Amino acid sequence: MPEYLKALHERFTTTSPEAEKTQKELNRILARLRGQLGKSQRVLLLHLLDLEDDLRDQTSLDSFLAGVRLARGIEQAE
């Protein structure tokens, strides 16, 4: 993936208030859950959360790139 597309993605990606609210709730629940889990279970949970973040980032980038390709296709069709 060209670095300039990643840079564009970072520049134009915004976080909605709804997403911020959901993130705060996720963090609150995660803190409660951490207190109830043993060390090995916390390690698995954190690994799962890391993978989820990676997947979310990749999905966001893929969506952005699809939008860029669509815009280029529309521009070329005119």
mmJSON file of the N, C-alpha and C atoms, coordinates in Angstrom:
{"data_MODEL":{"atom_site":{
"group_PDB":["ATOM","ATOM","ATOM","ATOM","ATOM","ATOM","ATOM","ATOM","ATOM","ATOM","ATOM","ATOM","ATOM","ATOM","ATOM","ATOM","ATOM","ATOM","ATOM","ATOM","ATOM","ATOM","ATOM","ATOM","ATOM","ATOM","ATOM","ATOM","ATOM","ATOM","ATOM","ATOM","ATOM","ATOM","ATOM","ATOM","ATOM","ATOM","ATOM","ATOM","ATOM","ATOM","ATOM","ATOM","ATOM","ATOM","ATOM","ATOM","ATOM","ATOM","ATOM","ATOM","ATOM","ATOM","ATOM","ATOM","ATOM","ATOM","ATOM","ATOM","ATOM","ATOM","ATOM","ATOM","ATOM","ATOM","ATOM","ATOM","ATOM","ATOM","ATOM","ATOM","ATOM","ATOM","ATOM","ATOM","ATOM","ATOM","ATOM","ATOM","ATOM","ATOM","ATOM","ATOM","ATOM","ATOM","ATOM","ATOM","ATOM","ATOM","ATOM","ATOM","ATOM","ATOM","ATOM","ATOM","ATOM","ATOM","ATOM","ATOM","ATOM","ATOM","ATOM","ATOM","ATOM","ATOM","ATOM","ATOM","ATOM","ATOM","ATOM","ATOM","ATOM","ATOM","ATOM","ATOM","ATOM","ATOM","ATOM","ATOM","ATOM","ATOM","ATOM","ATOM","ATOM","ATOM","ATOM","ATOM","ATOM","ATOM","ATOM","ATOM","ATOM","ATOM","ATOM","ATOM","ATOM","ATOM","ATOM","ATOM","ATOM","ATOM","ATOM","ATOM","ATOM","ATOM","ATOM","ATOM","ATOM","ATOM","ATOM","ATOM","ATOM","ATOM","ATOM","ATOM","ATOM","ATOM","ATOM","ATOM","ATOM","ATOM","ATOM","ATOM","ATOM","ATOM","ATOM","ATOM","ATOM","ATOM","ATOM","ATOM","ATOM","ATOM","ATOM","ATOM","ATOM","ATOM","ATOM","ATOM","ATOM","ATOM","ATOM","ATOM","ATOM","ATOM","ATOM","ATOM","ATOM","ATOM","ATOM","ATOM","ATOM","ATOM","ATOM","ATOM","ATOM","ATOM","ATOM","ATOM","ATOM","ATOM","ATOM","ATOM","ATOM","ATOM","ATOM","ATOM","ATOM","ATOM","ATOM","ATOM","ATOM","ATOM","ATOM","ATOM","ATOM","ATOM","ATOM","ATOM","ATOM","ATOM","ATOM","ATOM","ATOM","ATOM","ATOM","ATOM","ATOM","ATOM","ATOM","ATOM","ATOM","ATOM"],
"id":[1,2,3,4,5,6,7,8,9,10,11,12,13,14,15,16,17,18,19,20,21,22,23,24,25,26,27,28,29,30,31,32,33,34,35,36,37,38,39,40,41,42,43,44,45,46,47,48,49,50,51,52,53,54,55,56,57,58,59,60,61,62,63,64,65,66,67,68,69,70,71,72,73,74,75,76,77,78,79,80,81,82,83,84,85,86,87,88,89,90,91,92,93,94,95,96,97,98,99,100,101,102,103,104,105,106,107,108,109,110,111,112,113,114,115,116,117,118,119,120,121,122,123,124,125,126,127,128,129,130,131,132,133,134,135,136,137,138,139,140,141,142,143,144,145,146,147,148,149,150,151,152,153,154,155,156,157,158,159,160,161,162,163,164,165,166,167,168,169,170,171,172,173,174,175,176,177,178,179,180,181,182,183,184,185,186,187,188,189,190,191,192,193,194,195,196,197,198,199,200,201,202,203,204,205,206,207,208,209,210,211,212,213,214,215,216,217,218,219,220,221,222,223,224,225,226,227,228,229,230,231,232,233,234],
"type_symbol":["N","C","C","N","C","C","N","C","C","N","C","C","N","C","C","N","C","C","N","C","C","N","C","C","N","C","C","N","C","C","N","C","C","N","C","C","N","C","C","N","C","C","N","C","C","N","C","C","N","C","C","N","C","C","N","C","C","N","C","C","N","C","C","N","C","C","N","C","C","N","C","C","N","C","C","N","C","C","N","C","C","N","C","C","N","C","C","N","C","C","N","C","C","N","C","C","N","C","C","N","C","C","N","C","C","N","C","C","N","C","C","N","C","C","N","C","C","N","C","C","N","C","C","N","C","C","N","C","C","N","C","C","N","C","C","N","C","C","N","C","C","N","C","C","N","C","C","N","C","C","N","C","C","N","C","C","N","C","C","N","C","C","N","C","C","N","C","C","N","C","C","N","C","C","N","C","C","N","C","C","N","C","C","N","C","C","N","C","C","N","C","C","N","C","C","N","C","C","N","C","C","N","C","C","N","C","C","N","C","C","N","C","C","N","C","C","N","C","C","N","C","C","N","C","C","N","C","C","N","C","C","N","C","C"],
"label_atom_id":["N","CA","C","N","CA","C","N","CA","C","N","CA","C","N","CA","C","N","CA","C","N","CA","C","N","CA","C","N","CA","C","N","CA","C","N","CA","C","N","CA","C","N","CA","C","N","CA","C","N","CA","C","N","CA","C","N","CA","C","N","CA","C","N","CA","C","N","CA","C","N","CA","C","N","CA","C","N","CA","C","N","CA","C","N","CA","C","N","CA","C","N","CA","C","N","CA","C","N","CA","C","N","CA","C","N","CA","C","N","CA","C","N","CA","C","N","CA","C","N","CA","C","N","CA","C","N","CA","C","N","CA","C","N","CA","C","N","CA","C","N","CA","C","N","CA","C","N","CA","C","N","CA","C","N","CA","C","N","CA","C","N","CA","C","N","CA","C","N","CA","C","N","CA","C","N","CA","C","N","CA","C","N","CA","C","N","CA","C","N","CA","C","N","CA","C","N","CA","C","N","CA","C","N","CA","C","N","CA","C","N","CA","C","N","CA","C","N","CA","C","N","CA","C","N","CA","C","N","CA","C","N","CA","C","N","CA","C","N","CA","C","N","CA","C","N","CA","C","N","CA","C","N","CA","C","N","CA","C","N","CA","C","N","CA","C","N","CA","C","N","CA","C"],
"label_alt_id":[null,null,null,null,null,null,null,null,null,null,null,null,null,null,null,null,null,null,null,null,null,null,null,null,null,null,null,null,null,null,null,null,null,null,null,null,null,null,null,null,null,null,null,null,null,null,null,null,null,null,null,null,null,null,null,null,null,null,null,null,null,null,null,null,null,null,null,null,null,null,null,null,null,null,null,null,null,null,null,null,null,null,null,null,null,null,null,null,null,null,null,null,null,null,null,null,null,null,null,null,null,null,null,null,null,null,null,null,null,null,null,null,null,null,null,null,null,null,null,null,null,null,null,null,null,null,null,null,null,null,null,null,null,null,null,null,null,null,null,null,null,null,null,null,null,null,null,null,null,null,null,null,null,null,null,null,null,null,null,null,null,null,null,null,null,null,null,null,null,null,null,null,null,null,null,null,null,null,null,null,null,null,null,null,null,null,null,null,null,null,null,null,null,null,null,null,null,null,null,null,null,null,null,null,null,null,null,null,null,null,null,null,null,null,null,null,null,null,null,null,null,null,null,null,null,null,null,null,null,null,null,null,null,null],
"label_comp_id":["MET","MET","MET","PRO","PRO","PRO","GLU","GLU","GLU","TYR","TYR","TYR","LEU","LEU","LEU","LYS","LYS","LYS","ALA","ALA","ALA","LEU","LEU","LEU","HIS","HIS","HIS","GLU","GLU","GLU","ARG","ARG","ARG","PHE","PHE","PHE","THR","THR","THR","THR","THR","THR","THR","THR","THR","SER","SER","SER","PRO","PRO","PRO","GLU","GLU","GLU","ALA","ALA","ALA","GLU","GLU","GLU","LYS","LYS","LYS","THR","THR","THR","GLN","GLN","GLN","LYS","LYS","LYS","GLU","GLU","GLU","LEU","LEU","LEU","ASN","ASN","ASN","ARG","ARG","ARG","ILE","ILE","ILE","LEU","LEU","LEU","ALA","ALA","ALA","ARG","ARG","ARG","LEU","LEU","LEU","ARG","ARG","ARG","GLY","GLY","GLY","GLN","GLN","GLN","LEU","LEU","LEU","GLY","GLY","GLY","LYS","LYS","LYS","SER","SER","SER","GLN","GLN","GLN","ARG","ARG","ARG","VAL","VAL","VAL","LEU","LEU","LEU","LEU","LEU","LEU","LEU","LEU","LEU","HIS","HIS","HIS","LEU","LEU","LEU","LEU","LEU","LEU","ASP","ASP","ASP","LEU","LEU","LEU","GLU","GLU","GLU","ASP","ASP","ASP","ASP","ASP","ASP","LEU","LEU","LEU","ARG","ARG","ARG","ASP","ASP","ASP","GLN","GLN","GLN","THR","THR","THR","SER","SER","SER","LEU","LEU","LEU","ASP","ASP","ASP","SER","SER","SER","PHE","PHE","PHE","LEU","LEU","LEU","ALA","ALA","ALA","GLY","GLY","GLY","VAL","VAL","VAL","ARG","ARG","ARG","LEU","LEU","LEU","ALA","ALA","ALA","ARG","ARG","ARG","GLY","GLY","GLY","ILE","ILE","ILE","GLU","GLU","GLU","GLN","GLN","GLN","ALA","ALA","ALA","GLU","GLU","GLU"],
"label_asym_id":["A","A","A","A","A","A","A","A","A","A","A","A","A","A","A","A","A","A","A","A","A","A","A","A","A","A","A","A","A","A","A","A","A","A","A","A","A","A","A","A","A","A","A","A","A","A","A","A","A","A","A","A","A","A","A","A","A","A","A","A","A","A","A","A","A","A","A","A","A","A","A","A","A","A","A","A","A","A","A","A","A","A","A","A","A","A","A","A","A","A","A","A","A","A","A","A","A","A","A","A","A","A","A","A","A","A","A","A","A","A","A","A","A","A","A","A","A","A","A","A","A","A","A","A","A","A","A","A","A","A","A","A","A","A","A","A","A","A","A","A","A","A","A","A","A","A","A","A","A","A","A","A","A","A","A","A","A","A","A","A","A","A","A","A","A","A","A","A","A","A","A","A","A","A","A","A","A","A","A","A","A","A","A","A","A","A","A","A","A","A","A","A","A","A","A","A","A","A","A","A","A","A","A","A","A","A","A","A","A","A","A","A","A","A","A","A","A","A","A","A","A","A","A","A","A","A","A","A","A","A","A","A","A","A"],
"label_entity_id":["1","1","1","1","1","1","1","1","1","1","1","1","1","1","1","1","1","1","1","1","1","1","1","1","1","1","1","1","1","1","1","1","1","1","1","1","1","1","1","1","1","1","1","1","1","1","1","1","1","1","1","1","1","1","1","1","1","1","1","1","1","1","1","1","1","1","1","1","1","1","1","1","1","1","1","1","1","1","1","1","1","1","1","1","1","1","1","1","1","1","1","1","1","1","1","1","1","1","1","1","1","1","1","1","1","1","1","1","1","1","1","1","1","1","1","1","1","1","1","1","1","1","1","1","1","1","1","1","1","1","1","1","1","1","1","1","1","1","1","1","1","1","1","1","1","1","1","1","1","1","1","1","1","1","1","1","1","1","1","1","1","1","1","1","1","1","1","1","1","1","1","1","1","1","1","1","1","1","1","1","1","1","1","1","1","1","1","1","1","1","1","1","1","1","1","1","1","1","1","1","1","1","1","1","1","1","1","1","1","1","1","1","1","1","1","1","1","1","1","1","1","1","1","1","1","1","1","1","1","1","1","1","1","1"],
"label_seq_id":[1,1,1,2,2,2,3,3,3,4,4,4,5,5,5,6,6,6,7,7,7,8,8,8,9,9,9,10,10,10,11,11,11,12,12,12,13,13,13,14,14,14,15,15,15,16,16,16,17,17,17,18,18,18,19,19,19,20,20,20,21,21,21,22,22,22,23,23,23,24,24,24,25,25,25,26,26,26,27,27,27,28,28,28,29,29,29,30,30,30,31,31,31,32,32,32,33,33,33,34,34,34,35,35,35,36,36,36,37,37,37,38,38,38,39,39,39,40,40,40,41,41,41,42,42,42,43,43,43,44,44,44,45,45,45,46,46,46,47,47,47,48,48,48,49,49,49,50,50,50,51,51,51,52,52,52,53,53,53,54,54,54,55,55,55,56,56,56,57,57,57,58,58,58,59,59,59,60,60,60,61,61,61,62,62,62,63,63,63,64,64,64,65,65,65,66,66,66,67,67,67,68,68,68,69,69,69,70,70,70,71,71,71,72,72,72,73,73,73,74,74,74,75,75,75,76,76,76,77,77,77,78,78,78],
"pdbx_PDB_ins_code":[null,null,null,null,null,null,null,null,null,null,null,null,null,null,null,null,null,null,null,null,null,null,null,null,null,null,null,null,null,null,null,null,null,null,null,null,null,null,null,null,null,null,null,null,null,null,null,null,null,null,null,null,null,null,null,null,null,null,null,null,null,null,null,null,null,null,null,null,null,null,null,null,null,null,null,null,null,null,null,null,null,null,null,null,null,null,null,null,null,null,null,null,null,null,null,null,null,null,null,null,null,null,null,null,null,null,null,null,null,null,null,null,null,null,null,null,null,null,null,null,null,null,null,null,null,null,null,null,null,null,null,null,null,null,null,null,null,null,null,null,null,null,null,null,null,null,null,null,null,null,null,null,null,null,null,null,null,null,null,null,null,null,null,null,null,null,null,null,null,null,null,null,null,null,null,null,null,null,null,null,null,null,null,null,null,null,null,null,null,null,null,null,null,null,null,null,null,null,null,null,null,null,null,null,null,null,null,null,null,null,null,null,null,null,null,null,null,null,null,null,null,null,null,null,null,null,null,null,null,null,null,null,null,null],
"Cartn_x":[0.841,0.0,0.887,0.703,1.519,1.321,2.424,2.385,1.55,1.51,0.734,-0.75,-1.237,-2.647,-2.914,-1.983,-2.141,-2.153,-1.302,-1.251,-2.56,-3.096,-4.391,-5.483,-5.473,-6.464,-6.411,-5.23,-5.087,-5.556,-5.284,-5.66,-7.165,-7.886,-9.309,-10.208,-9.645,-10.457,-10.781,-12.058,-12.499,-13.255,-13.363,-14.093,-15.384,-16.488,-17.782,-18.002,-18.883,-19.205,-19.747,-20.502,-21.036,-19.916,-18.909,-17.778,-16.986,-16.833,-16.137,-16.901,-18.225,-19.058,-18.933,-18.953,-18.814,-17.443,-16.405,-15.051,-14.948,-15.559,-15.544,-16.26,-17.385,-18.12,-17.312,-16.662,-15.797,-14.68,-14.045,-12.967,-13.467,-14.667,-15.246,-15.494,-16.093,-16.382,-15.09,-14.122,-12.832,-12.148,-12.21,-11.601,-12.279,-13.591,-14.308,-13.926,-13.843,-13.527,-12.117,-11.169,-9.78,-9.684,-10.486,-10.473,-11.013,-11.767,-12.387,-11.646,-10.652,-9.95,-8.587,-8.143,-6.79,-5.793,-4.505,-3.45,-3.492,-3.581,-3.571,-4.8,-5.93,-7.147,-7.032,-6.381,-6.17,-5.267,-4.239,-3.328,-4.111,-4.972,-5.785,-6.734,-7.343,-8.26,-7.534,-6.369,-5.61,-5.163,-4.795,-4.43,-5.641,-6.791,-8.02,-8.331,-8.177,-8.436,-7.444,-6.191,-5.196,-5.571,-5.987,-6.394,-7.62,-8.551,-9.747,-9.367,-8.453,-7.991,-7.323,-6.485,-5.82,-6.843,-7.853,-8.895,-9.694,-10.016,-10.761,-9.952,-8.664,-7.805,-7.718,-7.551,-7.451,-8.76,-9.876,-11.185,-11.412,-11.022,-11.161,-10.318,-9.097,-8.213,-8.757,-9.24,-9.82,-11.02,-11.862,-13.032,-12.619,-11.623,-11.117,-10.585,-9.808,-9.232,-10.321,-11.368,-12.485,-13.129,-13.256,-13.801,-12.913,-11.602,-10.656,-10.777,-10.836,-10.974,-12.289,-13.353,-14.653,-14.591,-13.994,-13.882,-13.066,-11.976,-11.169,-11.967,-12.73,-13.548,-14.611,-15.245,-16.268,-15.615,-14.465,-13.767,-13.364,-12.903,-12.484,-13.671,-14.84,-16.034,-16.622,-16.291,-16.872,-16.205],
"Cartn_y":[-1.17,0.0,1.234,2.11,3.321,4.163,4.683,5.458,6.73,7.317,8.543,8.283,7.09,6.776,6.612,6.022,5.916,7.306,8.187,9.55,10.294,10.124,10.733,10.197,8.901,8.275,8.897,9.033,9.606,11.053,11.787,13.201,13.398,12.55,12.756,11.895,11.02,10.192,10.966,11.004,11.69,10.703,11.048,10.224,10.93,10.231,10.817,10.821,11.681,11.672,10.317,9.652,8.337,7.325,7.393,6.476,6.752,8.019,8.364,7.859,7.99,7.497,5.975,5.279,3.824,3.417,4.144,3.836,4.008,5.059,5.269,4.132,3.703,2.585,1.299,1.068,-0.104,-0.085,1.053,1.171,0.928,1.419,1.224,-0.262,-0.944,-2.365,-3.169,-2.79,-3.485,-3.382,-2.217,-2.037,-2.946,-3.042,-3.938,-5.388,-5.762,-7.141,-7.518,-6.595,-6.86,-7.206,-6.535,-6.784,-8.158,-8.766,-10.054,-11.233,-10.961,-12.036,-12.309,-13.54,-13.898,-13.397,-13.512,-12.973,-13.59,-14.906,-15.543,-15.151,-14.971,-14.549,-13.1,-12.248,-10.848,-10.767,-11.607,-11.633,-11.991,-13.005,-13.391,-12.276,-11.634,-10.537,-9.394,-9.031,-7.942,-8.3,-9.554,-9.995,-9.904,-10.316,-10.213,-8.766,-7.86,-6.441,-5.859,-6.265,-5.806,-6.255,-7.511,-8.01,-7.274,-6.979,-6.231,-4.837,-4.174,-2.849,-2.925,-3.94,-4.112,-4.316,-5.14,-5.396,-4.13,-3.373,-2.132,-1.139,-1.02,-0.115,-0.536,-1.823,-2.312,-2.124,-2.372,-2.187,-0.726,0.163,1.591,2.013,1.538,1.867,1.281,0.047,-0.565,0.226,0.675,1.473,2.802,3.443,4.705,4.5,3.446,3.184,2.882,2.188,1.928,3.251,4.19,5.507,6.27,6.179,6.839,6.241,4.918,4.263,4.644,4.702,5.098,6.519,7.427,8.821,8.927,8.156,8.171,7.622,6.568,5.999,6.96,7.67,8.657,9.796,10.233,11.334,10.928,9.702,9.247,9.036,8.744,8.505,9.812,10.919,12.199,12.752],
"Cartn_z":[0.0,0.0,0.0,-0.955,-0.989,0.279,0.756,1.993,1.856,0.643,0.482,0.69,0.331,0.568,2.06,2.785,4.236,4.871,4.376,4.906,4.616,3.419,3.09,3.999,4.218,5.088,6.474,7.032,8.363,8.397,7.319,7.292,7.244,6.513,6.295,7.168,7.977,8.851,10.116,10.457,11.668,12.555,13.82,14.764,15.133,14.976,15.297,16.806,17.291,18.727,19.184,18.317,18.655,18.849,17.997,18.113,19.39,19.735,20.968,22.184,22.16,23.257,23.384,22.263,22.268,22.788,22.4,22.875,24.387,24.927,26.376,27.099,26.571,27.173,27.097,25.973,25.82,26.856,27.04,28.022,29.445,29.745,31.071,31.338,30.37,30.52,30.568,29.757,29.751,31.111,31.736,33.053,34.081,34.022,34.943,34.697,33.429,33.074,33.497,33.317,33.723,35.204,36.009,37.441,37.818,36.924,37.212,36.601,35.763,35.068,35.686,35.527,35.923,34.897,35.218,34.35,32.953,32.835,31.512,30.705,31.384,30.688,30.217,31.029,30.622,29.402,29.362,28.206,26.951,27.047,25.886,25.483,26.462,26.173,25.476,25.969,25.35,23.936,23.735,22.388,21.456,21.945,21.156,20.804,21.772,21.516,20.514,20.602,19.62,18.214,18.088,16.772,16.264,17.162,16.769,16.264,16.968,16.526,15.154,14.955,13.66,12.551,12.823,11.827,11.541,12.572,12.384,11.549,11.843,11.078,9.617,9.37,7.997,7.248,7.925,7.302,6.948,7.846,7.581,6.388,6.335,5.214,3.912,3.953,2.752,2.256,3.176,2.813,2.189,2.787,2.252,0.834,0.643,-0.678,-1.708,-1.283,-2.189,-2.614,-1.675,-2.003,-2.965,-2.772,-3.684,-5.081,-5.156,-6.472,-7.145,-6.359,-6.902,-7.445,-6.677,-7.125,-8.411,-8.482,-9.719,-10.892,-10.646,-11.719,-12.203,-11.285,-11.647,-12.433,-11.982,-12.651,-14.088,-14.261,-15.579,-16.52,-15.965,-16.774,-17.317,-16.675,-17.12,-18.321],
"occupancy":[1.0,1.0,1.0,1.0,1.0,1.0,1.0,1.0,1.0,1.0,1.0,1.0,1.0,1.0,1.0,1.0,1.0,1.0,1.0,1.0,1.0,1.0,1.0,1.0,1.0,1.0,1.0,1.0,1.0,1.0,1.0,1.0,1.0,1.0,1.0,1.0,1.0,1.0,1.0,1.0,1.0,1.0,1.0,1.0,1.0,1.0,1.0,1.0,1.0,1.0,1.0,1.0,1.0,1.0,1.0,1.0,1.0,1.0,1.0,1.0,1.0,1.0,1.0,1.0,1.0,1.0,1.0,1.0,1.0,1.0,1.0,1.0,1.0,1.0,1.0,1.0,1.0,1.0,1.0,1.0,1.0,1.0,1.0,1.0,1.0,1.0,1.0,1.0,1.0,1.0,1.0,1.0,1.0,1.0,1.0,1.0,1.0,1.0,1.0,1.0,1.0,1.0,1.0,1.0,1.0,1.0,1.0,1.0,1.0,1.0,1.0,1.0,1.0,1.0,1.0,1.0,1.0,1.0,1.0,1.0,1.0,1.0,1.0,1.0,1.0,1.0,1.0,1.0,1.0,1.0,1.0,1.0,1.0,1.0,1.0,1.0,1.0,1.0,1.0,1.0,1.0,1.0,1.0,1.0,1.0,1.0,1.0,1.0,1.0,1.0,1.0,1.0,1.0,1.0,1.0,1.0,1.0,1.0,1.0,1.0,1.0,1.0,1.0,1.0,1.0,1.0,1.0,1.0,1.0,1.0,1.0,1.0,1.0,1.0,1.0,1.0,1.0,1.0,1.0,1.0,1.0,1.0,1.0,1.0,1.0,1.0,1.0,1.0,1.0,1.0,1.0,1.0,1.0,1.0,1.0,1.0,1.0,1.0,1.0,1.0,1.0,1.0,1.0,1.0,1.0,1.0,1.0,1.0,1.0,1.0,1.0,1.0,1.0,1.0,1.0,1.0,1.0,1.0,1.0,1.0,1.0,1.0,1.0,1.0,1.0,1.0,1.0,1.0,1.0,1.0,1.0,1.0,1.0,1.0],
"B_iso_or_equiv":[0.0,0.0,0.0,0.0,0.0,0.0,0.0,0.0,0.0,0.0,0.0,0.0,0.0,0.0,0.0,0.0,0.0,0.0,0.0,0.0,0.0,0.0,0.0,0.0,0.0,0.0,0.0,0.0,0.0,0.0,0.0,0.0,0.0,0.0,0.0,0.0,0.0,0.0,0.0,0.0,0.0,0.0,0.0,0.0,0.0,0.0,0.0,0.0,0.0,0.0,0.0,0.0,0.0,0.0,0.0,0.0,0.0,0.0,0.0,0.0,0.0,0.0,0.0,0.0,0.0,0.0,0.0,0.0,0.0,0.0,0.0,0.0,0.0,0.0,0.0,0.0,0.0,0.0,0.0,0.0,0.0,0.0,0.0,0.0,0.0,0.0,0.0,0.0,0.0,0.0,0.0,0.0,0.0,0.0,0.0,0.0,0.0,0.0,0.0,0.0,0.0,0.0,0.0,0.0,0.0,0.0,0.0,0.0,0.0,0.0,0.0,0.0,0.0,0.0,0.0,0.0,0.0,0.0,0.0,0.0,0.0,0.0,0.0,0.0,0.0,0.0,0.0,0.0,0.0,0.0,0.0,0.0,0.0,0.0,0.0,0.0,0.0,0.0,0.0,0.0,0.0,0.0,0.0,0.0,0.0,0.0,0.0,0.0,0.0,0.0,0.0,0.0,0.0,0.0,0.0,0.0,0.0,0.0,0.0,0.0,0.0,0.0,0.0,0.0,0.0,0.0,0.0,0.0,0.0,0.0,0.0,0.0,0.0,0.0,0.0,0.0,0.0,0.0,0.0,0.0,0.0,0.0,0.0,0.0,0.0,0.0,0.0,0.0,0.0,0.0,0.0,0.0,0.0,0.0,0.0,0.0,0.0,0.0,0.0,0.0,0.0,0.0,0.0,0.0,0.0,0.0,0.0,0.0,0.0,0.0,0.0,0.0,0.0,0.0,0.0,0.0,0.0,0.0,0.0,0.0,0.0,0.0,0.0,0.0,0.0,0.0,0.0,0.0,0.0,0.0,0.0,0.0,0.0,0.0],
"pdbx_formal_charge":[null,null,null,null,null,null,null,null,null,null,null,null,null,null,null,null,null,null,null,null,null,null,null,null,null,null,null,null,null,null,null,null,null,null,null,null,null,null,null,null,null,null,null,null,null,null,null,null,null,null,null,null,null,null,null,null,null,null,null,null,null,null,null,null,null,null,null,null,null,null,null,null,null,null,null,null,null,null,null,null,null,null,null,null,null,null,null,null,null,null,null,null,null,null,null,null,null,null,null,null,null,null,null,null,null,null,null,null,null,null,null,null,null,null,null,null,null,null,null,null,null,null,null,null,null,null,null,null,null,null,null,null,null,null,null,null,null,null,null,null,null,null,null,null,null,null,null,null,null,null,null,null,null,null,null,null,null,null,null,null,null,null,null,null,null,null,null,null,null,null,null,null,null,null,null,null,null,null,null,null,null,null,null,null,null,null,null,null,null,null,null,null,null,null,null,null,null,null,null,null,null,null,null,null,null,null,null,null,null,null,null,null,null,null,null,null,null,null,null,null,null,null,null,null,null,null,null,null,null,null,null,null,null,null],
"auth_seq_id":[1,1,1,2,2,2,3,3,3,4,4,4,5,5,5,6,6,6,7,7,7,8,8,8,9,9,9,10,10,10,11,11,11,12,12,12,13,13,13,14,14,14,15,15,15,16,16,16,17,17,17,18,18,18,19,19,19,20,20,20,21,21,21,22,22,22,23,23,23,24,24,24,25,25,25,26,26,26,27,27,27,28,28,28,29,29,29,30,30,30,31,31,31,32,32,32,33,33,33,34,34,34,35,35,35,36,36,36,37,37,37,38,38,38,39,39,39,40,40,40,41,41,41,42,42,42,43,43,43,44,44,44,45,45,45,46,46,46,47,47,47,48,48,48,49,49,49,50,50,50,51,51,51,52,52,52,53,53,53,54,54,54,55,55,55,56,56,56,57,57,57,58,58,58,59,59,59,60,60,60,61,61,61,62,62,62,63,63,63,64,64,64,65,65,65,66,66,66,67,67,67,68,68,68,69,69,69,70,70,70,71,71,71,72,72,72,73,73,73,74,74,74,75,75,75,76,76,76,77,77,77,78,78,78],
"auth_comp_id":["MET","MET","MET","PRO","PRO","PRO","GLU","GLU","GLU","TYR","TYR","TYR","LEU","LEU","LEU","LYS","LYS","LYS","ALA","ALA","ALA","LEU","LEU","LEU","HIS","HIS","HIS","GLU","GLU","GLU","ARG","ARG","ARG","PHE","PHE","PHE","THR","THR","THR","THR","THR","THR","THR","THR","THR","SER","SER","SER","PRO","PRO","PRO","GLU","GLU","GLU","ALA","ALA","ALA","GLU","GLU","GLU","LYS","LYS","LYS","THR","THR","THR","GLN","GLN","GLN","LYS","LYS","LYS","GLU","GLU","GLU","LEU","LEU","LEU","ASN","ASN","ASN","ARG","ARG","ARG","ILE","ILE","ILE","LEU","LEU","LEU","ALA","ALA","ALA","ARG","ARG","ARG","LEU","LEU","LEU","ARG","ARG","ARG","GLY","GLY","GLY","GLN","GLN","GLN","LEU","LEU","LEU","GLY","GLY","GLY","LYS","LYS","LYS","SER","SER","SER","GLN","GLN","GLN","ARG","ARG","ARG","VAL","VAL","VAL","LEU","LEU","LEU","LEU","LEU","LEU","LEU","LEU","LEU","HIS","HIS","HIS","LEU","LEU","LEU","LEU","LEU","LEU","ASP","ASP","ASP","LEU","LEU","LEU","GLU","GLU","GLU","ASP","ASP","ASP","ASP","ASP","ASP","LEU","LEU","LEU","ARG","ARG","ARG","ASP","ASP","ASP","GLN","GLN","GLN","THR","THR","THR","SER","SER","SER","LEU","LEU","LEU","ASP","ASP","ASP","SER","SER","SER","PHE","PHE","PHE","LEU","LEU","LEU","ALA","ALA","ALA","GLY","GLY","GLY","VAL","VAL","VAL","ARG","ARG","ARG","LEU","LEU","LEU","ALA","ALA","ALA","ARG","ARG","ARG","GLY","GLY","GLY","ILE","ILE","ILE","GLU","GLU","GLU","GLN","GLN","GLN","ALA","ALA","ALA","GLU","GLU","GLU"],
"auth_asym_id":["A","A","A","A","A","A","A","A","A","A","A","A","A","A","A","A","A","A","A","A","A","A","A","A","A","A","A","A","A","A","A","A","A","A","A","A","A","A","A","A","A","A","A","A","A","A","A","A","A","A","A","A","A","A","A","A","A","A","A","A","A","A","A","A","A","A","A","A","A","A","A","A","A","A","A","A","A","A","A","A","A","A","A","A","A","A","A","A","A","A","A","A","A","A","A","A","A","A","A","A","A","A","A","A","A","A","A","A","A","A","A","A","A","A","A","A","A","A","A","A","A","A","A","A","A","A","A","A","A","A","A","A","A","A","A","A","A","A","A","A","A","A","A","A","A","A","A","A","A","A","A","A","A","A","A","A","A","A","A","A","A","A","A","A","A","A","A","A","A","A","A","A","A","A","A","A","A","A","A","A","A","A","A","A","A","A","A","A","A","A","A","A","A","A","A","A","A","A","A","A","A","A","A","A","A","A","A","A","A","A","A","A","A","A","A","A","A","A","A","A","A","A","A","A","A","A","A","A","A","A","A","A","A","A"],
"auth_atom_id":["N","CA","C","N","CA","C","N","CA","C","N","CA","C","N","CA","C","N","CA","C","N","CA","C","N","CA","C","N","CA","C","N","CA","C","N","CA","C","N","CA","C","N","CA","C","N","CA","C","N","CA","C","N","CA","C","N","CA","C","N","CA","C","N","CA","C","N","CA","C","N","CA","C","N","CA","C","N","CA","C","N","CA","C","N","CA","C","N","CA","C","N","CA","C","N","CA","C","N","CA","C","N","CA","C","N","CA","C","N","CA","C","N","CA","C","N","CA","C","N","CA","C","N","CA","C","N","CA","C","N","CA","C","N","CA","C","N","CA","C","N","CA","C","N","CA","C","N","CA","C","N","CA","C","N","CA","C","N","CA","C","N","CA","C","N","CA","C","N","CA","C","N","CA","C","N","CA","C","N","CA","C","N","CA","C","N","CA","C","N","CA","C","N","CA","C","N","CA","C","N","CA","C","N","CA","C","N","CA","C","N","CA","C","N","CA","C","N","CA","C","N","CA","C","N","CA","C","N","CA","C","N","CA","C","N","CA","C","N","CA","C","N","CA","C","N","CA","C","N","CA","C","N","CA","C","N","CA","C","N","CA","C","N","CA","C","N","CA","C","N","CA","C"],
"pdbx_PDB_model_num":[1,1,1,1,1,1,1,1,1,1,1,1,1,1,1,1,1,1,1,1,1,1,1,1,1,1,1,1,1,1,1,1,1,1,1,1,1,1,1,1,1,1,1,1,1,1,1,1,1,1,1,1,1,1,1,1,1,1,1,1,1,1,1,1,1,1,1,1,1,1,1,1,1,1,1,1,1,1,1,1,1,1,1,1,1,1,1,1,1,1,1,1,1,1,1,1,1,1,1,1,1,1,1,1,1,1,1,1,1,1,1,1,1,1,1,1,1,1,1,1,1,1,1,1,1,1,1,1,1,1,1,1,1,1,1,1,1,1,1,1,1,1,1,1,1,1,1,1,1,1,1,1,1,1,1,1,1,1,1,1,1,1,1,1,1,1,1,1,1,1,1,1,1,1,1,1,1,1,1,1,1,1,1,1,1,1,1,1,1,1,1,1,1,1,1,1,1,1,1,1,1,1,1,1,1,1,1,1,1,1,1,1,1,1,1,1,1,1,1,1,1,1,1,1,1,1,1,1,1,1,1,1,1,1]
}}}
